Amino acid sequence: MDECPVQCIYEGDRTLYIHPDECVDCGACEPVCPTEAIYYEDDLPSEMRDWRDINAKFFTDLGSPGGAAQLGPTGSDEPRVAALPPQGE
């Protein structure tokens, strides 16, 4: 999240979300993502396409706060992410 020059990576309870309207496609986040889950939209593998919708829907209620650093952790997740079983247990 520190790599993003426009602070468009928002913190949910269980995952991070990139605001599609705030992102400037600089690519600074891609090489530092520990799960290798960041792609340019045109390069998104077919098996990850549901995540594009999940990411976009997260911002339906949140809107465009204008920067994750000002907002801090959101305390919520998109319902499909919130419903996932816990990992590592």
N, C-alpha and C positions, 0 to 999 in steps of 0.2 A: 504494500500500500504506500510505503514511503517513496517508491520509485515514480509514482504517478505525478506528473507536473500539474495536473488540473484537479487532483483529488476526486476522481470519479469512481473510485473503488470503495463501495459501501460495505459495512460489516453487518451481516445478519447474525442470528444466534449460532447457526451451524455452518454457514458458508459465506463467501464474499460475492458481491454482485457488482458488475461494471455498468454504470449508467450509460445506456446507448446514445443519449443525446448530449451528454457532457464529455464523452470520450473524444479525443482528437486523433485517435489512431496513430499515436507516436510509436507504439511498440515497446516502450520502456518496461512495461510489466511482464511481457512475455518471457524473457530469459530468466527472470527471478521467481516465477511462479513455481512453488515447490511441487505442485501436482501436475504441471504441464497441461493445464486446463484452459489456457488462453490462446485463442485463435482469431485471426481476422475472419470476418463473416464469410468471405468467399472461400476460405480454407478450412472451414469447420467440417470435421469428419461426419459422415451421415449418422453414425451411432451416437453423436453428441447433439444432434439438432434439437432434441427436446429441451436441452439446457438453454438454448437461445430464447425459447418461449418462456421458460421459467425465469430467466434473468429479466426479460422485458416486463413480465407480469409483476415482478417484485416492485417495480417502480410505478405501477398503476395507482396504488394508494399513496405511496411515498412522494410521488411527483418528482420535481427537480429542485432539491434543496440548495444546490449551488456549491456543493463541496462536502465531501465526507468528513474532513477534518473538523469542520464547524459543527456537524451533526453528531459525530461519535457513533458508537454501536447503536443499531436500531432496535435491538431486543426482539426482533421477529424474523421470520423467514417466509418465503413463498410457501403456500400450503403443501405442495408436493415434496418440498425439501423438509419441512417440519414433520411430515409423516414418515420419512425414511427411518428404518431401524437404526439404533445407535451403532456406531462403529467401534471396534476395539473392545467390545464387551462380550 
